[in-house]
Structure formats: structure tokens, C-alpha cells
Amino acid sequence: MKTGSSLTGQQRPFASLMKNGVLFAMLSSLVFSVMNALVKQVSVTIPSAEIAFFRGLIGTVIILFIMRSSRVPFSRTGIPMLLTRGVLGALYLIAYFYTISKIPLTDASILAHMSPIFVFILSVVLLKEKLSRRTLLILPVFIAGALLLVKPFEYSSYSVYALVGVLSAVLAAGAATSIRYLSQKHHTYEIVFYFLAVSTVVAIPFMWNGFVMPSLVDWMLLLAIGVVSLLGQLFLTKAFTHENPVVVEIVRYIGILYNAMWGFLFWAEIPDAFTITGGVLIIVGCVLLSRQKKPISA
């Protein structure tokens, strides 16, 4: 009886992990990969800035309804930082959507997943934290992987688009760094609201001279992008409420596989040797980074 009871006790954390952490992380990655596929499809006719505008507008309306239903009030303090997070997130979206529209979905996804390393770099520069010795040893892995994806030795337009993808990762890291501070004083819904609302406003000047009236099919795709992306954020929030965020971070990289699957199924995108090698290096680097207990210190 004691043995059976002991086994049951050991199985519960694993069951809880699958239910709360891993499952929600896998769902969020899957949902975001669907959003990426929708973005790539609608970007054939709609500019990336316009996609970001409607994505933000639709999401803002939905999150306002959720905040009202949940009776989450708006804060009267910390507005500048909330706006800063919104601007960084908005620029990230525009850069990421632009990258998706120009290069294979797998490549864009891998480049965007470089954001964790930039989080650590920004922590050092802005928060005056120090990288551990092991983290410094991992940095060359990311650099090698990024170079294989950007392909600077080809001197082609692809390299330029890939550099925009790297920029999207930097902007995402900036947004994540600001969230670290905001989450201590603001509700998750409020942070998401500012991100979506500000991204709507920031996208306007980028699309002002190139607005394209969406067709009926385009409207359906844009609506789906707004709903799906918000759903992905909610799943991701649920995932990070689990007590083991390291596992959640590692599982999120399954999103690269999802994006590769959509790219192959719908656009016959087959990654070349440089992309595969670079992607493996970046994923390995991120896994090694996430397994560290103290990658940075004050």
C-alpha cells in the first residue's frame, strides 16, 4: 500500500505538469504558428503594417471586453512604461510580420526565437546584471546559428530580410524586459491591452501611404489573426503560471517545428542545410540557456 501511495504521489507532479505547463505551452506554440501561417497567407495582398494594425485593433476590442467582464481596472501609475512596452511590441510585430512575408516561415520563426539571448544582453546593458561564465560560453552558439540563417556571405536581399528578422527578436527582447518590471505592478490583461492598443496606433504611419482595401477573404483572415493571436497569448500566460517555467520555455521551441510543417504543407518550403544547421544551433543554445539556474546575476 505504501509503495502504491508513493508512486501516486510521484505521478501527480507529472500529471499536473502535462495539464498546466507543458500542455498550455504546446497549445500556445501551435496557436501562434497558425497565426504565422495566416499572416503569411494574407501578406500576399495586405502589407505587414496593415496586418499589424488590424491584429492590434481586433485584439484591443476583445481584451477590453475581457477586462470589463473580469472587472480589471486601469492603473493610474506606470503609464510611461506601459506605453514603452506597447511601442516595442508594436515595432516587433511589424518587423516580424514583414519577415514572414519575405522569407520562408521556418526561417522567420527561428530568427524570432533568438529573443531569449537578447533578453540576457539587455538585462546586462539596461539592468546592470552580469552574465554568468557559462552564459558567455553559450553566446558563440547563437552567433554561429544566426550567421548561418542570415547568410551574409551571399549578399542578397534574403540577407536583408533575415536581418529584419533578427531586429524583430531584439524588439521582442526589449518588450520582454519591460514585462519583467510591469508584471510586478500591473495585471496581465492591462499589459496586453497596452500592447495591442499601442500597436494599433504605431502601425498607422507605416501603412498610411500603402493602405490596401481588404477583400472579403482578407477580412476573414485578418479577423482570424486577431482572435487566434489573443488566444495564443492567453494560453502562454496560463503556461507561465506553472511552477516550472524552465520546462515551459523549452517546450515553446516546438513552435519552430509547427511553422516548418505549415511552410512545407502550404508553400512547399524546404529548409536548406544552412537553415537546418543554424536552427539546430539556436535551439540547442536556447535549451542550454534555459537550463541554467543563474544565467544572470545582479
C-alpha atoms as one frame of an Amber mdcrd trajectory, in Angstrom:
protein
   0.000   0.000   0.000   2.823   2.382   0.835   4.542   1.668  -2.455   1.376
   2.363  -4.418   0.769   5.545  -2.485   4.334   6.669  -3.149   4.017   6.079
  -6.877   0.780   8.007  -6.960   2.459  10.914  -5.218   5.287  10.874  -7.747
   2.904  10.733 -10.682   0.856  13.732  -9.595   3.501  16.400 -10.338   3.972
  14.920 -13.819   0.230  14.874 -14.452  -0.020  18.445 -13.206   2.875  19.431
 -15.469   1.168  17.995 -18.527  -2.101  19.621 -17.605  -0.823  23.090 -16.735
   2.658  23.753 -18.024   3.611  21.608 -20.989   0.121  21.325 -22.448  -0.549
  25.074 -22.411   2.933  25.793 -23.769   2.366  23.373 -26.645  -1.066  24.865
 -27.306   0.293  28.421 -27.321   3.060  27.448 -29.754   0.552  25.705 -32.004
  -1.853  28.656 -31.955   0.908  31.176 -32.683   2.140  29.010 -35.555  -1.386
  29.088 -37.003  -1.295  32.894 -36.669   2.028  32.965 -38.517   0.583  30.881
 -41.341  -2.437  33.188 -41.578  -0.139  36.217 -41.647   1.968  34.733 -44.440
  -1.157  33.967 -46.462  -2.797  37.385 -46.114   0.542  39.166 -46.668   0.254
  38.239 -50.345  -2.202  41.132 -50.734  -2.053  43.088 -47.448   1.117  44.958
 -46.261   2.677  43.845 -42.968   1.986  47.159 -41.198  -1.691  46.921 -42.112
  -1.824  43.361 -40.776  -0.303  44.567 -37.507  -2.882  47.387 -37.366  -5.910
  45.129 -37.720  -4.379  42.489 -35.466  -3.993  45.129 -32.762  -7.417  46.678
 -33.328  -9.290  43.386 -33.157  -7.299  42.237 -30.138  -7.873  45.553 -28.339
 -11.645  45.240 -28.663 -11.582  41.668 -27.369  -9.261  42.345 -24.417 -11.376
  45.365 -23.411 -14.398  43.094 -23.229 -12.414  40.573 -21.167 -11.171  43.287
 -18.783 -14.700  44.608 -18.313 -16.087  41.122 -17.696 -13.289  40.361 -15.218
 -13.563  43.832 -13.637  -9.882  44.587 -14.136  -9.321  48.363 -13.691  -6.788
  50.534 -15.491  -3.825  51.746 -13.447  -3.190  55.441 -12.843   0.554  54.984
 -12.436   3.267  53.394 -14.546   1.723  54.609 -17.810   5.052  55.598 -19.487
   6.470  52.085 -19.046   3.225  50.525 -20.274   3.401  52.726 -23.386   7.068
  51.818 -23.890   6.218  48.125 -23.755   3.444  48.776 -26.269   5.731  50.590
 -28.718   8.400  47.871 -28.537   5.768  45.194 -29.050   4.256  47.090 -31.972
   7.586  47.504 -33.767   8.327  43.835 -33.109   5.058  42.820 -34.749   5.660
  44.959 -37.833   9.217  43.652 -38.242   8.173  40.039 -37.642   5.195  40.164
 -39.994   7.401  41.768 -42.651   9.954  38.978 -42.235   7.267  36.308 -42.518
   6.053  37.867 -45.763   9.528  37.857 -47.341  11.327  34.665 -46.264  10.327
  31.050 -45.503   8.157  30.637 -42.421  10.648  28.318 -40.726  13.495  30.813
 -41.106  11.413  33.694 -39.734  10.329  31.559 -36.779  13.889  30.540 -35.893
  15.105  34.142 -36.053  12.266  35.304 -33.796  13.167  32.571 -31.296  16.540
  34.273 -30.794  14.848  36.763 -28.450  15.934  34.970 -25.204  19.601  35.712
 -25.813  18.823  39.392 -26.422  16.850  39.431 -23.159  20.023  38.485 -21.319
  22.057  41.074 -23.226  19.545  43.838 -22.482  19.494  42.764 -18.841  23.219
  43.414 -18.734  23.032  46.766 -20.551  19.858  48.202 -19.013  19.520  46.434
 -15.681  23.263  46.245 -14.982  23.120  42.499 -14.438  26.099  40.244 -15.153
  26.158  37.218 -17.439  27.441  34.029 -15.885  30.592  32.431 -17.287  28.578
  29.570 -18.740  26.234  32.001 -20.500  29.223  33.721 -22.110  30.382  30.340
 -23.385  26.953  29.739 -24.985  26.886  33.087 -26.839  29.059  31.878 -29.769
  26.493  29.129 -30.429  23.821  31.771 -31.050  26.155  33.888 -33.177  27.063
  30.921 -35.376  23.412  29.927 -35.771  22.353  33.477 -36.640  25.102  33.821
 -39.252  24.011  30.599 -40.947  20.431  31.909 -41.128  21.244  35.472 -42.199
  23.800  34.213 -44.781  25.839  37.426 -45.009  28.234  35.699 -47.416  25.518
  35.658 -50.097  24.983  39.443 -50.164  21.418  39.014 -51.347  18.089  40.600
 -50.499  17.382  37.498 -48.423  20.113  38.600 -46.040  18.401  41.970 -45.584
  15.063  40.332 -44.799  16.773  37.983 -42.350  18.381  40.975 -40.615  14.895
  42.418 -40.137  14.029  39.086 -38.523  16.935  39.496 -36.113  15.681  43.031
 -35.395  12.255  41.585 -34.533  13.954  39.324 -31.969  15.750  42.337 -30.443
  12.479  44.273 -30.202  10.717  41.245 -28.686  13.503  41.035 -26.103  13.004
  44.706 -25.257   9.303  44.110 -24.757  10.006  41.050 -22.587  12.448  43.021
 -20.447   9.801  45.666 -19.800   7.244  42.984 -18.915   9.588  41.744 -16.178
   9.095  45.108 -14.467   5.435  45.683 -15.342   4.205  42.275 -14.147   5.041
  43.252 -10.569   2.570  46.126 -10.518   0.079  45.595 -13.339  -2.482  42.955
 -14.271  -1.653  40.751 -17.257  -4.773  41.925 -19.092  -3.728  45.561 -18.724
  -0.240  44.854 -20.083  -1.749  43.013 -23.050  -4.212  45.862 -23.635  -1.467
  48.486 -23.890   0.495  46.234 -26.209  -2.437  45.787 -28.569  -3.767  49.361
 -28.376  -0.363  50.977 -28.901   0.484  48.576 -31.723  -2.684  49.725 -33.481
  -1.639  53.382 -33.252   2.034  52.802 -34.110   1.115  50.847 -37.252  -0.888
  53.757 -38.729   2.034  55.850 -40.084   3.683  52.730 -41.517   0.602  51.866
 -43.564  -0.606  55.421 -44.308   0.653  55.616 -47.907   0.249  51.955 -48.740
  -3.195  51.025 -47.421  -4.878  48.224 -49.344  -8.618  47.675 -49.010  -9.020
  44.047 -47.870 -11.241  41.705 -49.836 -13.834  39.526 -48.129 -11.317  36.695
 -47.806  -8.712  39.114 -46.457 -11.175  40.393 -43.830 -11.797  36.826 -42.688
  -8.066  36.150 -42.426  -7.431  39.406 -40.520 -10.241  38.624 -38.085  -8.838
  35.136 -37.552  -5.368  36.592 -36.907  -6.731  38.929 -34.227  -8.668  36.195
 -32.432  -6.030  33.477 -32.753  -3.152  35.687 -31.586  -5.042  36.747 -28.460
  -5.909  33.122 -27.738  -2.226  32.245 -28.038  -1.315  34.940 -25.530  -3.855
  33.610 -23.058  -2.507  30.054 -23.417   1.030  31.358 -22.949   0.008  33.236
 -19.808  -1.525  30.035 -18.434   1.666  28.146 -19.218   3.845  30.575 -17.285
   1.658  30.340 -14.182   3.124  26.841 -13.704   5.813  26.469 -11.073   8.370
  25.163 -13.575   8.881  27.922 -16.194  12.134  26.332 -17.432  10.192  23.382
 -18.837   7.665  25.738 -20.410  10.440  27.734 -22.116  11.978  24.591 -23.603
   8.637  23.266 -24.848   7.911  26.577 -26.620  10.575  25.781 -29.198   8.268
  23.161 -30.646   6.754  26.188 -32.406   9.634  26.056 -34.892   8.532  22.548
 -35.857   4.921  23.709 -36.253   5.985  26.573 -38.507   8.170  24.268 -40.577
   5.172  21.964 -41.010   2.882  24.788 -42.240   5.614  26.092 -44.531   6.062
  22.679 -46.116   2.341  21.871 -46.409   1.116  25.176 -47.843   4.131  26.796
 -49.515   6.381  23.801 -50.280   9.164  25.427 -48.251  12.042  23.022 -47.696
  14.778  24.343 -45.378  18.314  24.217 -46.810  21.343  22.863 -44.951  22.297
  26.306 -43.607  18.815  26.870 -42.161  18.678  23.434 -40.545  22.163  23.751
 -39.043  21.573  27.323 -37.867  18.195  26.405 -36.400  19.655  23.446 -34.511
  22.425  25.649 -33.063  19.946  28.301 -31.888  17.583  25.737 -30.359  20.467
  23.987 -28.586  21.717  27.337 -27.308  18.272  28.303 -26.005  17.811  24.951
 -24.272  21.237  25.233 -22.627  20.457  28.794 -21.590  17.077  27.912 -20.107
  18.578  25.038 -18.093  20.845  27.349 -16.157  19.738  28.270 -12.662  21.537
  31.641 -12.622  22.326  32.798 -16.183  22.491  36.375 -14.888  23.290  37.904
 -11.530  22.989  41.327 -10.025
